[in-house]
Amino acid sequence: MSYKNSILLGTIGGYRDRFHQFQVDRTFEERLSIAKSIPRTHGVEPVYPQDLGHDGSGAKAMKESGLAVSAVNVNVKTEDKFRDGSFTNPDAAIRQEATQYLITAMDLAADLGAEMITVCPLIDGWDYAFQVDHIKQWRWMIECFQQAAAHRDDIKICIEYKAYESKNHIILPSMGRTLHFCDRVGAKHVGVTMDVGHALIAGESPGAEIAVANEAGRLFYIHFNDNDRGADWDMLPASVHLWETLETLHYMREIGYDGWVAYDVFTRSGDNVEAIASTFEIMEDLDSLLDKIGKDKIQQLIKGGRPQNTYRDLIKALL
């Protein structure tokens, strides 16, 4: 299987946590130039408004780079005005502004030749009991996405769910709740970005969630990374969950997934550009491992339902 590899442009710039700055800050143009130099890169995922500008002025540099755009990532969490929520903010004017971000990003995506936008509503949720009105939050969220979906139906809206961070509880924490939300919005072009790391910290099996989302007709985009299920560490794919990652790739084959695959991999050790290049190689090698095991053998192991045999044979395939 050949993957359409996309780089989240933030992964080759500077980033920080509560304690340290990791990697060096790079301009949008610098990151585009670096992305072009990384083997196996087919496209990038720029951020609106941080990369593309509130007025869309960054689209010019994006086009001049010659790189394809997998999706426009809509950031509705880091600006101070979204401190109390974006799509669930009690202030209707802020909710409208967040919705306009989606609408503007959809138009930019169309202009850049992309088929979708992706948004992770990490600021929409709560930290404490009795902190928010859950009935109103849910209704506001639906209304915002209904308005954005009505703007145009040729650009998909992909929702990236996450269990927590930056709120202790996020309004869309799981695949099941996100699919239910999509149904409540009621638009066929509203679906899911399945982030493997987010599935892991939600206690999910990524392969199973891919199967469910595909059956619902709402699996639009996939992000790969890994973590220890304790936090979203954005580690190299398969560095912790080798078999779960391999199973995820197996189900991508089973459903015939031929869409974009992006990589939310942030390294705190060594060079971040090298880490993305290694990520692409890792995915290619995992794909080769699936070929080595063989589809028939995998189906035989699944049908047999005996882990003692399954893992004996899977580990032998590594030798």
Sequence and secondary structure as in RCSB ss.txt:
>XXXX:A:sequence
MSYKNSILLGTIGGYRDRFHQFQVDRTFEERLSIAKSIPRTHGVEPVYPQDLGHDGSGAKAMKESGLAVSAVNVN
VKTEDKFRDGSFTNPDAAIRQEATQYLITAMDLAADLGAEMITVCPLIDGWDYAFQVDHIKQWRWMIECFQQAAA
HRDDIKICIEYKAYESKNHIILPSMGRTLHFCDRVGAKHVGVTMDVGHALIAGESPGAEIAVANEAGRLFYIHFN
DNDRGADWDMLPASVHLWETLETLHYMREIGYDGWVAYDVFTRSGDNVEAIASTFEIMEDLDSLLDKIGKDKIQQ
LIKGGRPQNTYRDLIKALL
>XXXX:A:secstr
   EEEEEGGGGS EE SS EES    HHHHHHHHHHSTT  EEE EETTTT TTSTTHHHHHHHT EES EEE 
 SSSGGGTT STT SSHHHHHHHHHHHHHHHHHHHHTT SEEEE  TTSEESSTTSS HHHHHHHHHHHHHHHHH
H SSSEEEEE  SSSSSSEESS SHHHHHHHHHHHT TTEEEEEEHHHHHHTT  HHHHHHHHHHTT EEEEEE 
B  SSS   B TTSS HHHHHHHHHHHHHTT  SEEEE    SSS HHHHHHHHHHHHHHHHHHHHHH HHHHHH
HHHHT HHHHHHHHHHTT 
